Amino acid sequence: MESKGRIGVIVPHISSNTETELIDVIYRKAAEYGYDVLVISGVINYVDDMLDGTYCKGQTNIYDLILYGDFDGFIFEANIFCSEKQRKIILDLLKKRDIPTVVVNYEQPYFPVVSADETMLFYLTTEHLIKEHNCRKFYCIGGYKGHIPSEQRIYGFRKAMDNAGIEYDESCIIYGDYWRDIPRQIALDIANGKIEKPDGIICGNDIMAVEVCRTLMENGVKVPEDVKVTGCDGSIISQTERVTITTVSSQSKLNGMLSIRKLLGIIGEDVADEAFPLELVIGESCGCGVKGNLCSCRSLSDIREYAGIIFEMLEHRRTSSHGEINRRMSECNNIYDVTGTFLGCCYMMPTGIKAELCLCNDWCRSMSNPLIYRRGGYSDKMILGMEADYNGCNQMIEFNIRDIFPSLKKPHSPRLTVLSSIHYKGQIFGYVGFTYKKAAHIIFDEFYMTWCDSVSIGLNSVQNKMYKDYVNKRIESLSEYAPVLGIYNRRGLISKLVGLMTDNNSSEYLLILVSYIKEGRVRYSVPPINSIVNAMRLSRDEYILASIDEEIIAALIENDGKKHTSAELAVDVSDKVNASYRGAIELKTDRIAVISKTLTSADIFEIDNLISVLTDELKGKMMSLSSGMFSYKDRFIALRDDIFRHPEKEWNIESIIRSMGISKSHFQRIYKELFDTSCKEDIITSRMEKAKWLLENTIIPVTQIAEQCGYFNSSHFIRQFGSRVEMTPSDYRKKFRKE
């Protein structure tokens, strides 16, 4: 089904499987009716005292998209926000927007509220301990006193006790705060004999249950032999303890289903009701493990899937580091470096299938007054800094903020995308979006936050360099020379070139633009650009040199009539540096980025524009190299080596790309840059080479050779061999034997 609208889901964070379960149910049901789900999250669940902090303001600025984006409706999961002040801010934004909105678990007078009846949560766990384990003496640790979900859960406990005909004292019901402190004290009092030891303890959530179990066992009370414990919510922590927790799951799913049904109905969709029962997830803490009664269920499978994804990401991140992306971003010289590094580091977010970086059109500070910059909200016109997925990448496209992403305007099936803020020290740059196949893949952890912050670091570094260049250019505008390098500046180069062409309009000139891509961990005794300038000055060739910007120089020389490739020019530059410094400084040829253009007198009025075009082209080449070739070089070399060692493998380009974690176009570009051929061509070549060897050195039948070279269809092998070698495999074998 093709998407026809958008639903926004507002949450403070996504830090456990209970949040992803809520989002998953909303997304699945919304997709049935043709709606995208865009999750708007500040990533951190702040408390009131933190809201005035600079970093917090930057993170929570993402909620301003409520006013800017084109949405059909919102689901506001207000209950899990820790800050009452933040709830009210979001409610004010939603009131201003005035479109269909459903609020989850939070009473207010403006929008309809949905809330799963949580009575059955404690009822199920209490009933289980009574019927299956014959428990009679209980402590029930609830949540906040007066909090509706907490009171409903406690009512479920009372109901189960009453139905079983078990008398209980009100002193056995204790209000907690859904955290560890009160459960820990209760467990200590039980272990120390201050209060009577119960048969079972019913806990308001899994965190409380875990704390009770840990404290009891640390103090000599066995769980479940001495005391049986149950939790609630079905969070991942319930299954990661030495003694797994018996809990109740699916209330997040139920809230998700109630909210999306309600919203779709308000929007005008005809939504049918369907049953969505809660599930008792059996663990060891109630004693079922001792009896061998543990059993699987859908909720338990969901919890384990989420845990598996977390460990898979941890395994993947052994090849990544916070420091690497921070370093690469801090060294960016322009916006293309930032977007290129963004693209090159997307593999660090392996569960996402699309990444989109969107910048306000005023993302950079005012050069004339650096104190002027965006402190909140978003611009009406945004810039797509980078869009990357397996189908390729796009960048530097202007679009309206109401579209949220340009890709949402194109025909597509309903998608799940999470948005978070990009900011730095109070300055708002824009936002980033990651699209996922399923909600369980969303992991908002410290790595994710550092990844987003590093993008902000890169943008800040670039704007600082832009301001430095602005100041230098203001100084240079009074001169034709670049003061740092002692050569012409751009203005001086144009003036000199115009003079040369005017004096001799029959001459041709070769304009060469050169830059060097630095290695992150290498310390240079002389900056590479300086060494290139000095080497060209000392060479016998009569270059006219100019500084185009901080990292690019231009060299002008009379054209000798020969055609020079970029690779040849790079080798020439490298040789000049090595000769001038006598080996003390050695620049790697594959890190020298060069482009050239032959100029004639006909170009005299277009020189400034030509320099701009060449500069952009060189920056694009540098971005391609720095964002891909060097960061992936070892992996690509290993891949190619594997292809030629094992041509019989079932090589599939799409599978290779997914394992690399980059887009198809990016993969193909890097492979071509490194090996001057395509991956597909190498696969065919490796198979042909093995086939030739087998034909020359064995008597294996052609059909078996086809199989050993990775072909499941011998006819296809024969056709491909014939097109490459211009004879059949049998003829090749006969010809070789005759020779």
N, C-alpha and C positions, 0 to 999 in steps of 0.2 A: 504494500500500500504506500502511496506517495503522501508525504507530509502535507497537511493543510493548515496547521496552526502551531502555536507554542504555548506551553504551560510552564510557568516559573515555580520552582520549589525553593523556599527560603529556609535554610538551616544554618545554625552557628558553626557546626563542624561536622566532619564525617570521620569518626575515630574508632568505630566498632561495627560489628556486623548488624547491630540493631538499627543503626542509621541506614546502612546499605539495604537492609530488608525493607524499610519504609520506602526508600527511593525506588527499589526494584519493583515493588508492587505498583507504585504510581506509574513508573515508566511502561511496564508491560500493559497495563490497562489503557494508558493514554495512547500507546502505539496502536492498539486495536482500533482506535477511532481516528488515527491519523494525526496525532499531535507529537511534536518534539517535546522533550522535557529538558529544561535548562535549570540546573541547580545553582543557586546563588548563595555563596558561602564565604564568611569571613575567615574560615579555616580554624580560628581559635575561638573557644567559648569564653568570652571575657566576662568578668564581674563588674559591677557598677564602678568600683574604685579605679578600674583600669581604663575606662572609656576615654578619659582626657589625655591619655598618653599619645605621643606622636605616632608611634608604630601602630597602635590600636586604631587611630583615626584613619591611617592609610589602609589598613586591612578592611575595616568596616565601610569604607567608601564604596565598596562593591555593591552595597545595598541601594545606592543611588540609581543603579540600573533599573530599579522598579519604576522610576519616573521616565527614564529615557527609552527603554526597549519596547518593541511592539509585541505585547503579550495578549493572549486570549483570556488568561486567568492566572491566579496565584494560589498556591497552597503554602500556608505559613505555619511551620511546625514550631509554634511559640513555646510549647511546654519545655523543650530541652534547652532553651536559652537561659543562661545563669543570670543575666542582667535584666532587671525589670525596666531600667532606663532604655536599654537597647530595644526591648520589645515595643515600648511606646514610640520610639523613633521610627521603627519599621511600620507600626500601625498608622502613624501620621503619613508616611509615604504612601501606604496603600490607600488611605482615605483620599489623598490628593489625586491618586491615579484613578480611583473610582471605576474599577472593572471587576468582574466576578472574582471573589476571593473566599477561600475557606480556611478557617483557623483550626488548628489541631490542639486539643487539650488546654485551652486558655480562654476563660470567659471574658468577654468584652461586648459592648453594645453595638458594634458597627458591622460585623460580619457573622455569618452562620458558623457555628462551632460543631466539630465532630469529636467524639471521644469514645473509644472502645470501653465498654463496661468491664472493669478489671476485677469484678467480684470473683469470677471463676479462677483467677490466677492462684490465690491462696486457697480457694475451695479445693482445687485439684490436688495441690501438694499436701494439704491437711488430710483430705480424704484418702490419699495414697498411703500416708503414714499410719492412719487409723486402720484401714482395711488390710493392707499388705504386711504391715509390720507391728500391728497391735499396739500402737503407741496410745497413751492416755494422758500423760503429763506433758504440757507444751509451754514454750515461750514463743510469743509471736512478736517479731521486731518489725514494725511498720516503717513508713516514711515520715513525712512532716504531719503534725497534728493539724487537722482542718483542711489539708490538701485533698481534693476530691478523689484522685486516683488512689492515694494512700488509704483514705477512709473506705473506699470500695474494696480494696484488697483485705483490709482488716475485717470488713463485714463478711467477706467470703470465708475467712477463718471461723468467725462466729457461727455462720450458717452450717459449715461442715461439722463443727462440734455439736451444734444443736441437733442436726439430723442424725448424728451417731448416738445421741443421748448421753453425751459426756459432759459432766459438770466442769466448769472452769471459773477461776477467779479473775477479776479485772486486772489484778496485779500482774498477770502473766502477759498482758498486752503492753508493749513498750514502744514508744514513738522514737524513731531514729531520724537521721537526716540523709538516708541513702548513702552514707559514707562509712568509713571503717571504725571510727572512734568508739561509738556506743556499742556496736557488736563485740569489739575487742574487750571492753570493760565487762560486759555481761559474761563472756567466755572466761575471763580471769576470775570473776566472782564465783562462777560454777566450779572451776578448777581448785580454787582456794577454800571452797566450802562455805562461802558467805551467803550463797543462795542455793536452794535445793536443785539437785541435778535433775533435769527433765528427761523424758524419753526422746523428745524431738524438739527442734528449733525451726520455726518457719521464718525465713528472712525476706525482707522487702525487695531485695535485688541480689544479683549474683556476687557483687563486690562484698556485700555484707556477709553472705554465706561463706565466701572464701576466707574472710577474716575470722569468722567464728571457727571454722575448721582448723585453720592454721594455729590460732591461739590455743584452742583446746588440746590439739596434738602436741604442741610445744610444751604444754604444762601437764602432760601425762594422762589426758583424757582421750580415749580412743574414739575415732569416728570411722565407721558407724556403730561399732560394737557397743560403746557406752552411751553415746548420744547420736541420734540421727539428725541430719541437717538438710534443709532444702533451700533453694534460691528462687529467683524469679527474673524473667526477662530473656533468658536464653542467649546471654552474651558469650563471646569467645572465651572469656576468663573461666567460665564454668567447666570447660573441657581441657584446660591447660594445667590443672592442679594435680598433685600426686594422688589425691582422692577427687575424682570428678564429681561435679555437683548435679544432683537431681534438681531440675528447674522446669519452668513453664515458658514456652516460646510462643511466638506468633502475634503478640499484642501489637508490635510495631507494624507487622504486615496488615493486621486488622485495621489499625489507624490509617495506614496508607490506602487500603481499599475503601474505607469509609470516606476519606477525604477526596479521592479521585472520582468516586461515584457521584458524590455531592456536587463537585465542581463541574463535571461533564453534564450533569443534569441542569445546572444553572446556565451553562453555556448553550444548552439546547439539544444535547445528544440524548437519545433514548437508551438508557442504560438499565439492563436487567439485573435484579438482585441475585446474589449467589451466596451460598454458605461458605463461611471461612472460620472453621473451628480452631480453638487453641490446642496446642499439643504439649503433653507432658513428656519431657526429655529425661529419660531414666539415666542416672549416673550411679556412682558408688557410695555417695554420701548418705543415702537413705538405707543402705544395706542390701540393695538388690544385687550389687556386685558380688557379695559374699554368697548369695543364693544362686548365682549364675543366671540371674534374670535380666541382664542387660540386653536391650534390643535396639535396633536402628529405627529411625523415623525420618521424615522429610526434613524437619527442623535440625536434627542432629547432622544430617548430611550437609545442609546449608552452612552450619557452623564450621564443619570440617573443611568444606570447600574454601571458606573465607580464610581459615588458618593456613591452608595449603597455598593460597595466593600470597599471603604475607611471607611465608618461608621461601616461596619461589622468587619473590622480589628481593629478599635478603640475599639469596644465592646469586641473583643477577647482579646485585650492587657490589659484589666483591670485585667486579671489574671497573667500578666507578668510584668517585670520591667527591665529597663536597668541595675539597680544596681545588680539584682540577677545574671544575666549571667556574668557581670564583676567580681563579687565576686567569683563565682564558677570557672571561668577561672583563676583568679589570684592565686587560691589555688591549681592549678594543679601541680603535682609532676613529671609527665612524659608525654610522647606523648600519651599514652593510656588514661590518664586522660583527655587530651584535646579532643581527638576524641570521648571519651565517653560523655563528656559534650556537645560537638557539637551535638551528636546524641540526647541527652536528652533535648536539647533546640530547636530542630527543630520545635517543636510545636509553637514556638513564631513567625514563618513565616507560617501562616496557609494556604496561598493561593498557596504555592509551593507544587508540588507533588513529587519532588526528590531534594535532596541536596547532593552536591559532593564537598569535600574539597581535593584539590590537592596541594602537597608540592614539592618544588624543592628538589632534593636528597641531596643538600647541604644547606638545610633550617637552620641548626644550625651553629652557629659561630664555628670557629676553636678553639678547647679547648687549644691547645698549644699557640695560638695567637688570643685572642678575637677581635682584630682589623680587622681580616680577615673575611669578610662575604659578601654575595651577595648584590650588590647595584643596580642591574638592570638586565633586561632580565629574561630568564628562563633557567633552565638546560635541556639538551637533554633528560635526564631520569628523570621522575617525580615519585612521590609516591602518590598513592591514600590513603589519610589519612582516609577518611570515605565516603562511598556512602550509603545514606539512602533513602528508599522509602517504600511504603506499602507492597512490596514483600520481604523485608528483608534489610540487610546491609552487605557491604563488606568493608575491610580496609587493609592497608599496602600491596597494590599490586603495583609493579613497572611497569611503562608503558612508551612508547615513547611520548614525548611532541607533536609530530605531530598528535597523536590520540586525543589530548585535554582531553578526558575522556575515560577510558577503556570501559565504557558502550556503547560508540558510535561504538565500533567494533563488538558488538553483534547485531543480527537481531532485528530491532525495527521499529515501525512506525515513520514517521517524527515528530520531537519534537521541542519545542521552549525552549531554554535555555539562561539565561542571566549570563554573567561572569563579576566578579569584583575582584579587587586586594586584597590580604592579605599581609600586610606590617606593620613595626613598626620602627619608628625613622630612616628611611633611609634603613632599612634592608628588602629585599624582601623575603617573605616566600613562596608565591605561589598564588593561586587564588581559588575562590569559585564559584560554579555554582548552580543556582536554575532553575529547569525546571517547566514550568507552562502549564496548559491546554489551556489558552488563554491569549492574551496580556493584557487585561483589569485587570488581576490579578497581574500585575507587579507594585509594589509600592516601589519606591526608596526614602524613607524618612529618617528622622533622626534616627528612630528606626532601620531601615535596616543598616545604616552606623555604629551605635553603636554596633549592633550585629556582624558585620564583624570585627570591631575594637577589640571587646572583644576576638575573636578568636586569633587575633594577640597578645593581652595581654597575653593570655594563653601560646602561643608558646614562647613568650619572657620570661615569668616566668619559663617555663620548661628549656630553655637553660641556664638561670642564675643558676638554681638549678643543672643542669648538670655540669656547670663549677665549682660550689662549691664542688660537689661530686668528680670531677676530681682532684681538689686541695687536698681534703681530702684523696683521694685514693693514690695520689702521696706521701703524708705524711705517710699513712698507709702501703704503699708498703715496707717501711723500717721496719715495725713492724707487729706483728700478732694480734694487739689489736686495737679496735676502741676507739679513745681517748675520745669521747664525753660520751659514755655509760659505758666505762670501762669494756667491754666484748670483746671476740674474734671478729676479723673481718672475712671476708670470707676466707681469706688465712689461718688464725689461725684455723678456724673450720675444714677446709679440712686437715690441718696438724694433728690436734688432732684426728680426726676421722680415718685417715689412721693409726695413731699410735695405737689406740684402736683395730682396726681390725687386725692389724699385731700381736699384743700381744695375742689376743683371737679371732681366726678366726671362732669360733663356735657360737659366740654371734650375736644376732640380735638387731638392734637399730631402734628406731622410730624417724624420722626427721620431726619436725613440723615447718612450716612457718606461722607466725602470723603478721597481720597488723590490724590497726583500722581506720575506715572511719570517719573522724571528721565531726561534725555538724557545719555548717557555722556560726551560730550566738552564738555558745557556747564558752565561754572562759574557758580554762582548767588551773587549778592551777598547775598541773603537766602534761606535754605532755603525751598523752595516751600510746605511745610506752615506755616512761620512766617508767610509772607506771606498765606496764606489765612486763618489765625487773625486776624492784624491787620486784614485787610480786612473780615472779618465783624464784628469788634468795632466798626469805624468806620462800618459801614453803619447805615441807619436802622432796619433790621429788628432786632427784639429777640431775638437768638439767645442761647441758653444753650449754651456751648461746653465740650467735654470732650475729653481726649486718651485714645483707646482703646489705641493703642500708638505706637511711634516714628514711624510713617508714616501713621497714620489718625486723623482727628479726627471727632467727632460734633457736629452742630449741631441743637439742639432749638428748635422755634418752634411757636406755635399755628397749627393748620391753617386756611387761608383757604377751604377747601372746593373749591379748584381741583385738578385733576389735573396733576401735573408729571412729564414724562418725564425720564429720566436725562440725555438730551442737553440739555434745557432747563435743568436744574439745573446742568450743567457750564458752560453759557454764562453763567448767572447768577453763578457763582463767578468765572469769568474776568473778567467785566465789573466785579465788585466789586474785584478785585485791580488791574485797570488803572486804575479810578477812584481808588482809594486812593493808589496810588503814582504817579499821573499819567503813566503810560506808562514810568516808569523800570524797572518790572518787568512783564513780560508773560508770562503763562502760557498755553500752547497748550491750546485747548479739547479737542482730541482726546487730550490726555495727562492730563486730569482724569477720574479714575474716581469715579463717584457712584452710590449706591443710596439708596433712601428707603423708609420704612414709616410708615403712619398708625397711631397708637396711641390707644387709648381706655382708659377706666377698667377695662374687662374684661381688659386686658393687664397689670394691676398686679402680678400674681404671677408673670408670665412675662418680665419686663423683662430680667433677666440673660440668660436663654436666648435671647431675641429679638436682643439685642445680639451674642451669640456667633454666631447664625445669619447675621445681616447681615454681620458681620465676615468670616466664612468666604466668604460670597457675593462680597463686594467683593474679597477676596484672589484668588478664582478668576478674577474679571473682570480684575484686574491681571495675573495670570499669563498669561491669554489674550492680553492686549494686548502685554505686554512680551516674551513669547516668540515672538510671531508678527508682529503688525501692523507694528511699526516696523522690525524687522530685515528684513522682506520687502517693505516698502512700495514701494520703487522698482521691484522686480521685478514686483510685482503690477500697478502702474500701467502698466509697459511691456507686460505681458501683455495687459491690457485694451485698451490702445491698439492693439496688434497685431490683436486680435480684431475691432475695429471698422474697422481699415484693410484687413484681409484676411479678410472673412467667408467667402470661398470656400475657405479652407484646410480640410483634413480635421482639424478640431479634435476631439481626444479627451481627455476629462477624465483618464483613467488616465495617458496619456502626459505630460500637463501636470504631473500630480502627481509622476511619476518625475523629470521635469526639475527640479522644485523641490526634490526630496529631502525631502519631508515627507509626513505621513500624510494620507489623504483627508479625515478629519474636521477636522484642523487646517487644511488648505487651504480647506475650505468655510467654516469659522468666520472665518478671516482675510478671505476675499473678501467675506463678508457684512458684517463689521465695517467694511471699507473702503468698499464701494460700495452697501451696503444692498440687494443683490440677489445671486443666485447666478451662478456662471460659466456654467452651462448656459443660464440665462435670457438672459445677455448675448450668448451665441453665437447664440441664436435671434433676439434683437432685432436684432443686427447684420445678420443675413441678411435679415430682413424689411425693414429700412430700405433695404438695397441693392436688394432685389427691387422695392420701391415706386418707387425712383428709376428703375430700368430700365424698369418698366412705364409710368412717366410720360413718360420722355424718349427712349425708343427704340421700334423696331418689331420688336425681337428676339422670336422665338417663345418661348412660355412654357417649353418644354422646355429651350431654351438658357439662359434666365434661371435655371432651376433649377440647371443645371450651374455657372453663373457665381456662384451663391450658395452653393455647397458641397453641393448635393443630388445624389446619384447616381441617385435615384429621383424622377422628376417627380411621380408620384402622391403620394409622401410630402410633397413640397413643396406641392402643391395643397391637401392636407389640412391641413397646418400653417398655411399662409397663410389658409385659410378659418376655422380656429379662432381665429386672432389678429385678422384684419381683418373677419371675419364676411361675407365674399364671396369669390368665386373670383378668381384673378389676372386672368382675362379680363374679368370684370364690373368689377373695380377699374379696369382700363385704360379701359374704355368710360365709366365714371362720371367719371373724371378728365378725359377728353377733352370730355365734354359740359359739364363745369364750366368 
